[in-house]
Amino acid sequence: MKTQPVVTATLAYDAEGIACSPAYGDRYHPRHGALAQAAHVFLGGNDLPARWRERDRFVILETGFGLGNNFLAAWSAWRNDPQRCARLHFISIEKHPLTAADLKRAHAASPLPELAQPLLRAWPPLTPNLHRLAFDGGCVELLLALGDVADWLPEIVASVDAFFLDGFAPDRNPAMWQPRVFKALGRLAASGATAATWSAAAAVREGLTAAGFEVRSAPGSGGKREITLARHAPHFRPRRAPARIGTAPIASRHALIVGAGLAGSAVAWALAEQGWRSTLFERLDSIAAATSGNRAGIFHGTVNPHDGTHARFNRAAALQAQIAVGDAIGRHGVEGLLHGLLRVETRNTIQAMAAQLSALGLPSDYVQALDAVNAARLSGLAPTSPAWFYPGGGWVDPAGFATALIRQAGDAVDLRLATAVASIRRHGGRWQLLDAAGAALGEGDVLVLANAFEAATLPECARLPLQRIRGQTTEMPVATPGLRLPRLPVAGNGYVLPPLSGGRALFGATAQFDDDEPGLRASDQAQNLAQLARLTGSAPAAHGIGLSGRVGWRCATPDRLPLIGGLPDRAALPGSGMRLEQPRFVPRAAGLYVFAGLASRGITWAALGARTLASQISGAPCPLEASLLDAVDAARFASRRARRG
């Protein structure tokens, strides 16, 4: 999807004090109140809360978030229903979102302050992304897509039970009611899905009918004579792509996960959010001791002038990482700092950086372009180059982060340390894990391989192009003469962290492909010291102090994106008869998934990647748009081979 800068709404109030949009010449809600309209049209028109009762999940999609009152009304009804579904997913698309200040102003006298306040606190940076906001312990999820509805609907990966059609009036905002919008709604509709809108315009009813909905009129309220209700009853339902089919019907809701690094721990946590249990196998005797075993690591977003796939994925992931890492630091006492990160820029001037941000429309609470003077003020150093400042970036102890994720999953995770998985096999329609002697370690319908490049040693993963990259970090005492450390992490072809506990300084790191040397190398220490000097301007007296550090191996892919999703069914590929040139159409091995290739961005990618995988397994709405899902799909390399013939 080609992103466009987010243009925020201009909020005004008419003579009666009702919120309105000068751009569209329309009110956000009728005179008798937004919550009254939500209760009659959207909840009542979709037969809620009755239809969600005693279900595992219920999915609502709204066109037009506006002030957020329909979401608050649905959330309130869910809270007040003792027979409510276990999980309520609310997807909403908004082209012109309110700023945080205007949203606060709009809800200053909210009749639902206990819900409005958490929404205000969770309001995200207004970037063109699919933002996941969680409430009530994650049982209520808001997926907020910022951008044009016609662009976003094809990007949503979900099975929707009810539609709230609440854009401005068709004669004021015709683009929101065009035929391709209705067609996209039909594509997303679950069996028996319903729709409701306050509009009774003929074009709206005709559009719904053409999209496979049976349309009827119903009495309106507050002076509105009629509203429109609909039920999806298509004559033909197209076959869904293999990558878009979850395994939700599995009654056990239990998964086996191999690898308790950041990837595996995050998958166990994300599955627990969806009501699944996991058995987590780790060959070492502690969590995150291999690829994720560095003392500390950084996380942050990226900026690219074309806002391509990598920039969009990294931005979405960084926004989720900020929340997950913040929980680990704040609630679980994990060592880390969430006060921002500076990334030194050496190729562009500050003027070029500012122009780039202006063209992209990225907000200052996501990224800022700082000249050398302001970068120095933040870092406490004296850089000679401008820098990108990511307010939501920082650093954290990876093992502590992984441990916090497992703790949050609680009893839903059975952790088995010092248990090496030598092979896997399909047996009786289920997956079995075997040790070196061939004895079964576990069995389940769903298996997730989150064991980095070790996954590639299994025949089922033989064609995954995982690369092994050696990296070496350096540590020295903070009190080393001549050493200067920043107040917050500084990165740019290397990184240096603020002082760690125990009076240690950490910086690095090197990168060598296909290098298996396990010991610390003096040449690598010298390279890290040179990076330290470049980033901080300091020249510590390193000789004779006994430099220490760590050697580890990152697991990467050739295109520098992670592998997420179901593994291709190798036996079905030759004769599938499907369009293999698109990853989503590649046949999948039943119940076999992978989350690997996190390279040096494990902290940044863990939360979003794991939740994306958990949605594919459980059938929940995906927190990643379809085009980015294709970009990280574990079958993308099989598609590329198919395109090459």
N, C-alpha and C positions, 0 to 999 in steps of 0.2 A: 504494500500500500504506500502510495506517495503521500507523505505527511504535509500538512499545511500548518502554519503558525496558528496557535489558538488565539482567537479574538474574544476577549471577555465581554460580557453583557454590560450594557449601561442600564442601571437600575434607577427607575424613577417612581414617583407616586402621584396618582391623580387626585382630583379634588376630594374624593371620598376616602383617601388614604390607602387605596388598593395598589399594590405593586404592579407596575406596567413596564413595557418595553417600548421606548421611543422608536427604536429601529423598525419594529414590526407594527407599531400603532395598535397594540393589543394588550389586554390585561393578562397577568399570570394566572389569575383565578377569578371566578365569578364573585359577585357582590356577597352572596350568602356564605362564602368562605371556602378555602382550599380543602380543608379536611372534610367538610360536608360533601363537596364534590367528589373527593376521593372515596368516601364511604359509599355514596350512592352509585357513582358511575363505575369506578374501577374495581373496588372490592365487591360491591353488590353485583355489578354487571358481569363479573367473572366467577360468581358464586363462591366467594371467599368470606370467611375462612373454611367453609365446609369442604371444599375440594382438596385442601392440603392436609386435612386431619389424618393423623396416624400414618402419614407417609414418611419415608426416609428423607426425601428432599422435594422441594417445590421450587420451580424456576419461573420468575416473572421477568419480562422484558418491557421496558418503557422507552418510548420515543419522546424525548424532551424532559430532562431532569428538572429544569427550571429552578424553583426555590427548594426543591427536594421534599415537598409536602406529601406527594404520593408515596415516596419511600418511607417517610416517617409514619404515615397512616398504615401502610402494610406491616411495618415493623411493630407498631403498637398493637394492631390486631393479632399478630403472631404472638406477642408477649402475653396478651390477655386471653389466649385460647389454651385451656388445659390439655386439649387434644391436638395441639399444633404438631406440624412436621418437625423432624429432628433438625433439619437445616433449611433455611430460607435463603435462596439466591435471588438477588435483585440486580438485573443488568439494565443500565440506563445510558442513553446516548444524548450528549448535549454539545451542540455546536458552539454556543456562547455561554460558558459557565460564569457564574458570579465569582468575583474576587472574594477572598476570605473576609475582608471588611464588609462587603455588601451582603454576604451570606449572614454574617453576624447581625447586621442591621435588620435584615429581613426576618430574623428569628428572635429579635429582642423581646417580643411579647408572645413567643410561641406557646400554644396551649399544651405542647408536649416538650417541656424544657429538659426533662430527664433523657430524652432522645436527641433533641436538637443540639445539646451541648456536646455529646460525644461525636456527632457528625461534624460540628465546627472544629473540634480538636483534631479530627482525622483528615480534614480537608487537605488534599494533596497539592504539590506544585502543579500548576496548570500547563502541563506538557501534553503533546498529542499522543497520548498513550492510553492503554486500558489499565486503569488504576484499581487495585484491589483494596477495599477498606473493610475491615472485619469488626463486628460488634458482638456483644453477648458471648464472649469466649470463642468467637469464630463460628457460632451457630447461625449468625446472620451475616451474609456477605453482600457487599455492594460492589459490583464491577462497573466502574464509571468510565465510559468511552468518550473522550473529548475530540470532537470533530463532526464532520457532516454525516448525517444519518445514512445517506445513500452510499457513502464510502465505507462506513463502519459495519452495516448489517452483513455484507458478504464476508467480513472478517470475524464475525462472532462464531465461536464453536460452542454450541449448546443445544439442548433439546428443551424448548420453551413450553411451559404449561399454560401461561396466561400472558396476554399482551395488554399493556396500558398505552393507548395511542393518545398522546396529550401534547401535540405540538400547537403552535399558534394557529389560528383559523386558516382554512385552506385558501381563502381569498387574500390573506395577509402573508402567508408563508407557503405557497404552492409546492415548493421543492420538497417539503416534508411529506407530501401526500401524493407523490407521483407514482405511476404504475410499478416501477422497478423497486420501490420501497415495499409495496404490498407483496410483490413476488418474493422478495427476500424474507418477509415475515413467514410466508408459506413454507419456505425451505427450512426455517428454524422450528416450525411448529411440531410439537410432540403429538402423539395420538390423542385425539380428544381435546386439543388445545382450544382455548377460548380467547376472544378479544373484546375490548370495550372501548368506546370513545364517546365523548360528549357531542361530537360532530354528527349531524344528520345529513350532511351534504351528499348529493347524488354521486359525485365523483368518488367519495370515500367508500360508499356502499358498492359501487361498481368495481373499484379497485380490490376490495376484499373478496368479492365474488369471483373475480378473475384469478385470484390467488388461491382458490380452493376453499373459501370460507362460505358457510351458509349464514346469511345475514338476516337479521330481524330488527324491528324497532321496539323500543321500550319507553315507558314514560320517563320524562326528565324530572328535574327538581330545580328549585330556586328560580322559577320563571321560565325554565327551558322546557319546551313542549315535548321533544323527543330526543332520545339518544340512540346510538347504534351498538348492537351487540352481535357477536358472530361466534361460530364454532367451526373449527377446521375439519372439513370432510371432503378431501380431495378424491378425484376419480383415480388418480395415479400417484403413488409415492415413490420417488426415485431412490435407488439403492445408495446407501451411504458408503463413502470410501472406507477401506479397512482401517486407516489411521484415525478415523473419526468415530469408531465404534468402541465404547468402553466395555468393561467386563462387569458392570454393576450387578447383573442377575446372579453372580456367584454367591450362593447363600453363606458360605463360610466367612467371607470378607476377611480373608487372611492371606498375607503375602510373605514369601521368603525373600530376604534381602542379603546379598553377599557384599560385604565391605562396610565397615563402620567408620569410614572417614567422613568428611563433610557431606559428600554425595549421599551415602547410604543413611547416615543419621538424619539428614534432611528429608529423605524419602519416607523414613519411618514416621517422622513428625508430621509430614504432609498427609500421609495416609490416615494417621490417627485423627486429624482434623475432619476427615471424611467418614469416620466411624469404622475404620479398618484396623485390624491387629497385624503385627509384624513379628517375625522371628528374624533377628539380625545377627548374622554370622561374621566374625572377625578373626582372621588368622593370628593376629598379634594379641598381646595380653592387655592392651589398652586401646581406648578410642582415639582415632585420628592420629596414629603414631607413624604412618608411612607418608604418603603423598601430602597429607594435610598436617604434617607433624612439625612445621616450623614454630618457633616460639611466638611469633606474631605475624600478622599479615594485614595488608591494606585492602580497602574497597572504595569504589567511586564509580561515577558514570563516565561518559565520554561525549565529545562534541565532534561532529564531522560536518563540513560545509554542505554536503549533499544529503545529510541525515539518512544514510543508507541503512541496510540491514543491521550491521554491527552496532552502529550508534543507537538505533532504536532498541535493539535487544539489550544492550548494556545499560541504557537509560532505564528501561522498565525493570531490569534486574536490580540496578542500584537503588531504585526507590523502594523495592521490596526488602533489599538487604538492610537498608537504613532502619526499617521497622523491626526486622527480626534480630539484628545485632543490638539495637537499642533495648529490646526485651531481655536479651542475654546479659547485657551489662547491668541494666537497671533492676531486673527481677531476680537474676541468678548470680550476681556478683562476679561475672566473668571479667577478666582484665581487658581493658580496651578504652578507647576514647572516641566519642562521637561529636566532635566539635569542628569537623570539616577537614578537608585535605587540599593541598596545593599541588598542582601539576605544572611544572616549569615548561614554558613554551619558548622554543629556540628558533622556530622557523618563521613565525609571524610577528608583526609589530602589534602593539596594543590597539592601534587604530584598526588594523585588519581583524583582530579578534573581536572588537566591539561591533564592527560591521557584520561579522559572521553571526554573532548573537542576535543582532537586530533583524537580519534576514530570516533566521530560524524562528525568531519569536520565543526563545527559551527564557523562562522566568528566572529572576535572581535567586529564588529560593532553591533552584536546581543548580545553576552554575553562574559564575560571574567572571568577567575578564578584568584582571587587576594589573596595573602597571607595577614596575619594580618597587616603587616606594610603598605602595599599599601591600604588596606581597611581603615585603620586609616587615611591615608593621604587624601583620598576622603571624608570621613565622618566628619573629625574633632574630632572624638572620639578616644578611645583607645581599640578597640576590641581585644580579645585574640584568635579569631578564624578566619579562612579564610572566604571569602565571594564570592558569585557570583555577578558580576556587570553587570547590564542590561542598556547599554547606552540609550536605547529608553524608559526606564521606567520613572516613576515619580509619581506625585500626582495631584489631581484636585478636585475642588468643584463639587460633583455629580449633585446638582441641577443647578448649573451654566452651566455645560456641557450639561445637558438635555435641558435647555433653549436655549443654543446656537444652538443645533441641530434643534429645532423647528424654530428658527429665520432663519437658513439657508434654511429651507423648504419654508419660506415666505408665500405667499398667497395660497400655496397648502395645508395648514393645517388650519382647523377650530377648534380652541381649546375651549372646553366647560368645565370649571372648576365647582366645587361644583355640579356635576351632577352624582348621584349614579345610577349605573346600577344594578338592582336587579335580572333580569333574561333575557334570550334570547329565541327566538323561530324562527322556520322556518315558513314563512307565504307567500303564493303565490310565492314560489320559491326564496324568498329573506330572509335575516336575519333581524330580528327586535330586538332592544334593548328596554327593558321595565323597568319602575321605580317600586317602591314598591307598588304603587297603580294599576299597570298593564297598565299604559299609555305608549304609544310608544314614545321613545326618539329619535329614528333614524332608518333608514332602508337602506339596501344595499346588493349588490351581494356578497361582500367580508367582512368578519368580522375577526379581529385579537384580540385575548385575550392576553393582555400583563399586566395583573393585578395580577401577582405573585400567591400566594397560594389562593387568592380569586377565581381564575379561577376554582379551584377544587371543589368549592361549587356548580358549575353548573352541571346539569345532564349530559351534553355533555362531561364533563371532569372528570366524577366521578371516572374513573380508572387511572387517572394520579397520579403517586406516589410522589406527592410534599410533601416535609418535611418542617416543620416550625422550624427555629433555632433562639433562642434568642441571641442577642449580646449586650454588653454594652461597650461603649467607655468612656474614662476619659479625662477631660480637667483641666488645671490649668494655672495660670499666668506664662508667660515665666520668670518673675523675681523671681520666687520661689527659695529661697536659696537652693543650692545643686543640682539644676536641670541643666543638660547638654543636649543640643539638637543637632542633626546632621545637617550637611549642606544639605544633601539630604535624602530621605526616607530610613529607615533601617527596614527590615522585617526579619521574621524567627520565626514562632509560636507566632505571634503578630507583631505589627509594631509601629514605632514612626516617627512622621513627623518633618520637620524643623518648625521654628516658623511661625504661621499663622498670618494674619492681626488681629489687635486688641490686639496684645501681648499675644496670647493664645498658649498653647502647647496641642497637641492632640496625644493620644496613646491608644492602646488597642489590640485586643478586645476579649471579652469572647465568648464562644459558648456553648449553652445548648439546647438540643433537647426537643421539646414539653414542653416548659416552657413559661407560659403566664404572668409571673409577670411583670407589667408595670413600677414599680418604680425602681430607682437606688438602688443597694444593696452594702452595705459596703464590703461584701466579694468579690464582683466583682471588686470594686475599688482596693482592696488589691491585687487581682490577676493581674490587669493591672499595678499596681506599681511594682510588682515583675517582670513582663515582661519588663517594662521600665529599671529596674536595670540590667537585663540580657543583653539587647540590647545596652545600652548606658554606663553602669558602673556608673550611677549617682544614688544618694539616696536623693531625694529632701525632705525638711522638710515639709511634706504634712499635718501634723496635724494642725488643727486650721485655714487652709487657705480656707476652703469651697470648696472642690473638686466638680466639676460639671461633666456632661457627658450626654450621650443619650442612651436610650434603643431602639433597633429596632429589627425587625425579618427578617431574610434572608429566601429566598425561594430556596430550594435545591432539588436535585434528589438523589436517592440512589447511582447512578454511578458517581456523581459529574460532570456531563456535562449538558448543557442546553437542554431544549425542544424547538425544532425549526421545524415548518412545519405544514402541514395539519393534522387535527385531524382525527382519525379513524372513519369510518362510522359504528357505533355500530350495526345498523340494518343489514348491508351487511356482517359483519364478519362471522357469522355462515355458510352461504351458498355461499360464494364468489367463491369457487372453485379455488382460487388462492393460490400461494405459500406464505403463511403468515409467514413462518420462516424468510423471508427477509423483513425488514421494508419497502423497496421501493414498495413491492407488496401489502401492506395492503390497502384495499379500503378506500377512504377518503370521509368525509362529504363535499359536494360541497361548496366551498367558505369559509370554517371555518378553521382558523389557530390559532396557539399558539406560543408565544415567552415568555418563563418563565423558572424558575429554575436557575437564574443567580447567586444565592448564594452570596459569597463575591467577585465575579469577574465581577460584573456588568459593571464597567468601562472598563475592559479589553475586555469583550465579546460583548459589545453593538453594535459597528460598524459592525464587521464581521457578527454577528448573524442576525442583522437587514437586512443587504444587502443580506445575504443568503435567508432569508424569502422573501424579495422583489423580488428576482430573481424567486422564485417559484411562486409567485403571478403573476408577469408580463410576465414571459417567457424569461427573459434575461439570458445570460450565468451565471452560478453559480460561485461565487468567492471562493467556497470551493470544494475540490475534492470529488468524489463519496463515497469513503470509510469513510471519515470524515462526510459527509452528512448523511450516514447511522448511524453513531455513535451518532449524535445529533437529529436524526429524532424523531418527537413526537410520532411515532408509534412503536418505538423500544421495548417498554415494552409489547405491544400487541403481537409482534413477539416472544418475550421470553415466553410469556404464551402459544402461539401456539406450540413452540418447546417442551415445557414441556408436551404438550398433554392435 
